Amino acid sequence: MKNHPEPWLRGTWTEVPAVPRAVLHALELAHEDLQKWCGELTAEELHAHPLGLAPVAFQLRHIARSLDRLLTYAEGRELSDEQLSALSNELQAPESRSELFAELAAAFAGSAERIRNVGTASLEEPRTVGKKKLPSTLGGLLVHVADHTQRHVGQAVITAKILQGQRKD
């Protein structure tokens, strides 16, 4: 990958207000990092549990599906039965390598559109999260989208590096 500035230094998304723009940039960086560090892993490596860590496949699936869930709350909606079902099977590993990366790419693309749509509303608008309807705001949820995604990207990258280090020459 050619050296270029991180997304937040590329002058993109200038038509989007600052906070949602920062979230969009964080998601772009997340996607780039996942491609760079996890994109060449084999199907076996994607589903491996090195040192007892959660597999990279889980991290990718969790990132994709949690983006959908968190943005549903940001949009002021409750989770659907389909979303709850997807949550319960994130640790399962039936997908092929291509299906896994396709789900991730679709999640990043769809999330960008959703963030642009909600990003024009007041960031102080109240929102609730989960069955307990815990209090948050639109801004709080958008920031958590970036924070949560980056946390799992870090876990996926570390796991990928361990797996790459375990390869036989």
HELIX and SHEET records of a PDB file:
HELIX    1   1 PRO A    7  LEU A    9  5                                   3    
HELIX    2   2 ALA A   18  CYS A   38  1                                  21    
HELIX    3   3 ALA A   43  LEU A   46  1                                   4    
HELIX    4   4 PRO A   50  GLY A   52  5                                   3    
HELIX    5   5 VAL A   56  ALA A   74  1                                  19    
HELIX    6   6 ASP A   81  SER A   88  1                                   8    
HELIX    7   7 ARG A   97  VAL A  118  1                                  22    
HELIX    8   8 LEU A  138  GLN A  166  1                                  29    
SHEET    1   A 2 PRO A 126  VAL A 129  0                                        
SHEET    2   A 2 LEU A 134  THR A 137 -1                                        
END                                                                             
